[in-house]
């Protein structure tokens, strides 16, 4: 899981991860440039969250979304977060 994808120039990182068989998930604001990577098959999943909320609320929302990934047959349990 990547929390915020960085600039669009970092796209090559996600493409390389996909080529290596990594089922990457990106968490960012719903209007992120990285959202399209899911439709393109580069990401296993894109998770849109309100990144403008208070830190504790943001942490709770992201934590909840990550726990839910374990129930997603296409993604499964999270192995790591960066």
C-alpha positions, 0 to 999 in steps of 0.5 A, spaced: 500 500 500 502 506 498 499 512 501 499 518 496 502 516 490 507 522 489 507 526 482 505 523 476 512 523 474 512 517 479 508 513 474 513 508 472 514 506 479 507 503 479 508 500 472 514 497 474 511 494 481 505 491 476 510 488 472 514 484 477 507 482 480 506 486 486 498 487 487 499 495 489 494 499 492 494 507 492 491 511 497 489 518 496 484 523 495 478 521 490 481 526 484 488 523 484 491 522 478 493 515 480 485 513 480 486 512 472 492 506 474 486 502 477 482 502 470 489 501 466 490 495 470 497 498 473 494 498 480 490 492 484 486 498 487 485 505 488 482 507 495 480 515 495 479 518 502 478 525 504 486 527 505 483 534 508 480 531 514 484 532 521 490 527 522 486 522 527 480 522 522 484 521 516 488 515 520 482 512 522 479 512 515 485 509 512 486 504 517 478 502 516 479 502 508 486 497 509 482 492 514 477 492 508 482 490 503 482 483 506 475 482 504 477 484 497 478 477 493 482 481 488 487 484 493 487 480 500 490 482 506 495 488 506 503 486 507 506 493 507 504 500 507 509 506 505 
